[in-house]
Amino acid sequence: MYKDDFNLSSGCYLLNHSVGRALKSSQSDFNEHFFSPWQATNKEPWQQWLSAIDRFTQALSDLFNSKKELFCPQVNLSSGLTKLLMSHPRLTKSGCRVLMSQNDFPSMGFAMQRALPSNAQIEYIPSEFDLTDIEVWQQYIKPEIDLVFISHAYSNTGQQAPVAEIAQLCKRNNCLSLVDVAQSAGVLPLDLTTVGVDFMIGSSVKWLCSGPGAAYLWVSESQLSLCEPTDVGWFSHQSPFEFDINHFAYHTSALRFWGGTPSIAPFVIAGHSITYFADLGVAKVREHNLKLLAQLTAALGSYLVSPSGAEKCSGTAIFDFSQRQPQVMDALAAANISVDERAYGIRVSPHIYNDETEVAQFIKVVKAVL
């Protein structure tokens, strides 16, 4: 029944790990909240535009169960991560140490390598290790580590990290923890009041169906006052419209990370879409996703190279058809079924608007080749 809410073209779209499909109502909502304030009156539209930003942070608050004041809009994850790394005294000190995985998204590694002090040490968990296993993390999380970077879901492996358990390990070892939810937001539930991480970065383009440009940074209450961003602007100010060049005071909320004149359009779209998913409930999306993943596994389980089971798998199933892979991809393209291929195999990600019939068609096309 959710199909009617989304802009879906002909064929079967299973690329939700890449870009989610837009809501049908997004265009009219965008006209109402972006163009109408700009065109309908002879007044400047900033007040109405900023209310759309407020809707965006409130939607994130509802989605992740945390205070809206702890969220700050960002243009992308790399920018948000860079601002954070350059703001915290523990991450700007000489020789600080960070733990990541070789399976983290490369952009996050690039930001780490450039934003941390030149003598910082970045340690990587090898790519062949099972990141769903808390014992792997126990081997690497030590008191000398300043920050542990956690991807909630790994795009190339389909693994889900045990975020809450990792966060507990971090606290026991006095390490800061940061979770990247770019691949999980909207399909894997995450409650920020209970999970225990210090920071979160995320985007809206994938399972939240919001398009690019609407990323976000979340900072826990315990860490917020310690953060003094260097990349600031008038919207980082406690009183943006004070207009006193000789006086700057950090915003008391996470908006201290905002910066100069903000983008509005991406956050209008995202605020509308994230509100939809917050009202629907991520648990419902995940239940549907798991049902379709189980259908895939039952038919093609011998080719599955990503984890199965709700606690270990992301929203994506990855299949390796070995030497038949090129023929499978060609057959899927001919059948107008949208998936993609990465190092470990073909990635398949069913969303709330996909159904058993579409998954059955995917299975039929694959089996015809095999």
Secondary structure, 3 states (H helix, E strand, C coil): CHHHHECCCCCEECECCCCCCCECCHHHHHHHHHHHHHHCCCCCCHHHHHHHHHHHHHHHHHHHCCCHHHEEEECCHHHHHHHHHCCCHHHHCCCCEEEEECCCCHHHHHHHHHHCCCCCEEEEECCCCCCCCHHHHHHHCCCCCCEEEEECECCCCCEECCHHHHHHHHHHCCCEEEEECCCCCCCCCCCHHHHCCCEEEECCCCCCCCCCCCEEEEECHHHHCCCCCCCCCHHHECCCCCCCCCCCCECCCHHHHCCCCCCCHHHHHHHHHHHHHHHHCHHHHHHHHHHHHHHHHHHHHHHECCCCCCCCECCCEEECCHHHHHHHHHHHHHCCEECEEECCEEEEECCCCCCHHHHHHHHHHHHHHC
